[in-house]
Amino acid sequence: MRSKIIAIGTSKGIRIPKYLLDKYDLQGQVEVDDTGSGILIRPIKLPRQGWEAAFNKKNLADEDAIVDMPDSTWDKDEWEW
């Protein structure tokens, strides 16, 4: 794909097609990195981003059961009070 560098006020920029913005979830602030051979634009990843969706997916698949180890003596042997 080719794009033209355009004037945006006193700066320069490029137009990014909507389908790419949607595909890579580019909105609001983004990270812009100099790779040495070009510019890399990527969404900012927040801590724990996507965890809620992952938990909901596990819950719907009934994969969120607590794993119990009935033969384990760890709880009895390792604790000192």
Distance bins in CASP14 RR format, pairs under 12 A and 6 or more apart:
PFRMAT RR
TARGET T0000
AUTHOR 0000-0000-0000
RMODE 2
METHOD distances of the structure
MODEL  1
1 14 0 0 0 0 0 1 0 0 0 0 0
1 15 0 0 0 0 0 1 0 0 0 0 0
1 16 0 0 0 0 1 0 0 0 0 0 0
1 17 1 0 0 1 0 0 0 0 0 0 0
1 19 0 0 0 0 0 1 0 0 0 0 0
1 20 0 0 0 0 1 0 0 0 0 0 0
2 14 0 0 0 0 0 1 0 0 0 0 0
2 15 0 0 0 0 0 1 0 0 0 0 0
2 17 0 0 0 0 0 1 0 0 0 0 0
3 12 0 0 0 0 0 1 0 0 0 0 0
3 13 0 0 0 0 1 0 0 0 0 0 0
3 14 1 0 1 0 0 0 0 0 0 0 0
3 15 1 0 1 0 0 0 0 0 0 0 0
3 16 1 0 0 1 0 0 0 0 0 0 0
3 17 0 0 0 0 1 0 0 0 0 0 0
3 20 0 0 0 0 0 1 0 0 0 0 0
4 12 0 0 0 0 0 1 0 0 0 0 0
4 13 0 0 0 0 1 0 0 0 0 0 0
4 14 1 0 0 1 0 0 0 0 0 0 0
4 15 1 0 0 1 0 0 0 0 0 0 0
5 11 0 0 0 0 0 1 0 0 0 0 0
5 12 1 0 1 0 0 0 0 0 0 0 0
5 13 1 0 1 0 0 0 0 0 0 0 0
5 14 1 0 1 0 0 0 0 0 0 0 0
5 15 0 0 0 0 1 0 0 0 0 0 0
5 39 0 0 0 0 0 1 0 0 0 0 0
6 12 1 0 0 1 0 0 0 0 0 0 0
6 13 1 0 1 0 0 0 0 0 0 0 0
6 14 1 0 0 1 0 0 0 0 0 0 0
6 15 1 0 0 1 0 0 0 0 0 0 0
6 16 0 0 0 0 0 1 0 0 0 0 0
7 13 1 0 0 1 0 0 0 0 0 0 0
7 14 0 0 0 0 0 1 0 0 0 0 0
7 15 0 0 0 0 0 1 0 0 0 0 0
8 14 0 0 0 0 1 0 0 0 0 0 0
8 15 0 0 0 0 1 0 0 0 0 0 0
13 32 0 0 0 0 0 1 0 0 0 0 0
13 39 0 0 0 0 0 1 0 0 0 0 0
13 41 0 0 0 0 0 1 0 0 0 0 0
14 20 0 0 0 0 0 1 0 0 0 0 0
14 32 0 0 0 0 0 1 0 0 0 0 0
14 39 0 0 0 0 1 0 0 0 0 0 0
14 41 0 0 0 0 1 0 0 0 0 0 0
15 21 0 0 0 0 0 1 0 0 0 0 0
16 22 0 0 0 0 0 1 0 0 0 0 0
16 23 0 0 0 0 0 1 0 0 0 0 0
16 24 0 0 0 0 1 0 0 0 0 0 0
16 26 1 0 0 1 0 0 0 0 0 0 0
16 27 0 0 0 0 0 1 0 0 0 0 0
16 30 0 0 0 0 1 0 0 0 0 0 0
16 39 0 0 0 0 0 1 0 0 0 0 0
16 41 1 0 0 1 0 0 0 0 0 0 0
17 23 0 0 0 0 1 0 0 0 0 0 0
17 24 0 0 0 0 0 1 0 0 0 0 0
17 26 0 0 0 0 0 1 0 0 0 0 0
18 24 0 0 0 0 0 1 0 0 0 0 0
18 26 0 0 0 0 0 1 0 0 0 0 0
18 27 0 0 0 0 0 1 0 0 0 0 0
19 26 0 0 0 0 0 1 0 0 0 0 0
20 26 1 0 0 1 0 0 0 0 0 0 0
20 27 0 0 0 0 0 1 0 0 0 0 0
20 30 0 0 0 0 0 1 0 0 0 0 0
20 41 0 0 0 0 1 0 0 0 0 0 0
20 42 0 0 0 0 0 1 0 0 0 0 0
20 43 0 0 0 0 0 1 0 0 0 0 0
21 27 1 0 0 1 0 0 0 0 0 0 0
21 28 0 0 0 0 0 1 0 0 0 0 0
21 30 0 0 0 0 1 0 0 0 0 0 0
21 41 0 0 0 0 0 1 0 0 0 0 0
21 43 0 0 0 0 1 0 0 0 0 0 0
22 43 0 0 0 0 0 1 0 0 0 0 0
23 42 0 0 0 0 0 1 0 0 0 0 0
23 43 0 0 0 0 0 1 0 0 0 0 0
24 30 0 0 0 0 1 0 0 0 0 0 0
24 31 0 0 0 0 0 1 0 0 0 0 0
24 40 0 0 0 0 0 1 0 0 0 0 0
24 41 0 0 0 0 1 0 0 0 0 0 0
24 42 1 0 0 1 0 0 0 0 0 0 0
24 43 1 0 0 1 0 0 0 0 0 0 0
24 44 0 0 0 0 0 1 0 0 0 0 0
24 45 0 0 0 0 0 1 0 0 0 0 0
25 41 0 0 0 0 0 1 0 0 0 0 0
25 42 0 0 0 0 1 0 0 0 0 0 0
25 43 1 0 1 0 0 0 0 0 0 0 0
25 44 0 0 0 0 1 0 0 0 0 0 0
25 45 0 0 0 0 1 0 0 0 0 0 0
25 46 0 0 0 0 0 1 0 0 0 0 0
25 49 0 0 0 0 1 0 0 0 0 0 0
25 50 0 0 0 0 0 1 0 0 0 0 0
26 32 0 0 0 0 0 1 0 0 0 0 0
26 40 0 0 0 0 0 1 0 0 0 0 0
26 41 1 0 0 1 0 0 0 0 0 0 0
26 42 1 0 0 1 0 0 0 0 0 0 0
26 43 1 0 1 0 0 0 0 0 0 0 0
26 44 0 0 0 0 1 0 0 0 0 0 0
27 41 0 0 0 0 0 1 0 0 0 0 0
27 43 1 0 0 1 0 0 0 0 0 0 0
27 44 0 0 0 0 1 0 0 0 0 0 0
28 41 0 0 0 0 0 1 0 0 0 0 0
28 43 0 0 0 0 1 0 0 0 0 0 0
28 44 0 0 0 0 1 0 0 0 0 0 0
29 41 0 0 0 0 0 1 0 0 0 0 0
29 42 0 0 0 0 0 1 0 0 0 0 0
29 43 0 0 0 0 1 0 0 0 0 0 0
29 44 1 0 1 0 0 0 0 0 0 0 0
29 45 0 0 0 0 0 1 0 0 0 0 0
29 46 0 0 0 0 0 1 0 0 0 0 0
30 39 0 0 0 0 0 1 0 0 0 0 0
30 40 0 0 0 0 1 0 0 0 0 0 0
30 41 1 0 1 0 0 0 0 0 0 0 0
30 42 1 0 0 1 0 0 0 0 0 0 0
30 43 1 0 1 0 0 0 0 0 0 0 0
30 44 1 0 0 1 0 0 0 0 0 0 0
30 45 0 0 0 0 0 1 0 0 0 0 0
31 39 0 0 0 0 0 1 0 0 0 0 0
31 40 1 0 0 1 0 0 0 0 0 0 0
31 41 1 0 0 1 0 0 0 0 0 0 0
31 42 1 0 1 0 0 0 0 0 0 0 0
31 43 1 0 0 1 0 0 0 0 0 0 0
31 44 1 0 1 0 0 0 0 0 0 0 0
31 45 0 0 0 0 1 0 0 0 0 0 0
31 46 0 0 0 0 0 1 0 0 0 0 0
32 38 0 0 0 0 0 1 0 0 0 0 0
32 39 1 0 0 1 0 0 0 0 0 0 0
32 40 1 0 0 1 0 0 0 0 0 0 0
32 41 1 0 1 0 0 0 0 0 0 0 0
32 42 0 0 0 0 1 0 0 0 0 0 0
32 43 0 0 0 0 0 1 0 0 0 0 0
32 44 0 0 0 0 0 1 0 0 0 0 0
33 39 1 0 0 1 0 0 0 0 0 0 0
33 40 1 0 1 0 0 0 0 0 0 0 0
33 41 0 0 0 0 1 0 0 0 0 0 0
33 42 1 0 0 1 0 0 0 0 0 0 0
33 44 0 0 0 0 0 1 0 0 0 0 0
34 40 1 0 0 1 0 0 0 0 0 0 0
34 41 0 0 0 0 0 1 0 0 0 0 0
35 41 0 0 0 0 0 1 0 0 0 0 0
35 42 0 0 0 0 0 1 0 0 0 0 0
43 49 0 0 0 0 1 0 0 0 0 0 0
43 50 0 0 0 0 0 1 0 0 0 0 0
45 51 0 0 0 0 0 1 0 0 0 0 0
46 52 0 0 0 0 0 1 0 0 0 0 0
48 54 0 0 0 0 1 0 0 0 0 0 0
48 55 0 0 0 0 0 1 0 0 0 0 0
50 56 0 0 0 0 1 0 0 0 0 0 0
50 57 0 0 0 0 1 0 0 0 0 0 0
51 57 0 0 0 0 0 1 0 0 0 0 0
51 58 0 0 0 0 0 1 0 0 0 0 0
52 58 0 0 0 0 0 1 0 0 0 0 0
52 59 0 0 0 0 0 1 0 0 0 0 0
53 59 0 0 0 0 0 1 0 0 0 0 0
53 60 0 0 0 0 0 1 0 0 0 0 0
54 60 0 0 0 0 0 1 0 0 0 0 0
54 61 0 0 0 0 0 1 0 0 0 0 0
54 63 0 0 0 0 0 1 0 0 0 0 0
54 64 0 0 0 0 0 1 0 0 0 0 0
55 61 0 0 0 0 0 1 0 0 0 0 0
55 63 0 0 0 0 0 1 0 0 0 0 0
55 64 1 0 0 1 0 0 0 0 0 0 0
56 63 0 0 0 0 0 1 0 0 0 0 0
56 64 0 0 0 0 1 0 0 0 0 0 0
57 63 0 0 0 0 1 0 0 0 0 0 0
57 64 0 0 0 0 1 0 0 0 0 0 0
58 64 1 0 1 0 0 0 0 0 0 0 0
58 65 0 0 0 0 1 0 0 0 0 0 0
59 65 0 0 0 0 0 1 0 0 0 0 0
68 74 0 0 0 0 0 1 0 0 0 0 0
68 75 0 0 0 0 0 1 0 0 0 0 0
69 75 0 0 0 0 1 0 0 0 0 0 0
69 76 0 0 0 0 0 1 0 0 0 0 0
72 78 0 0 0 0 1 0 0 0 0 0 0
73 79 0 0 0 0 0 1 0 0 0 0 0
END
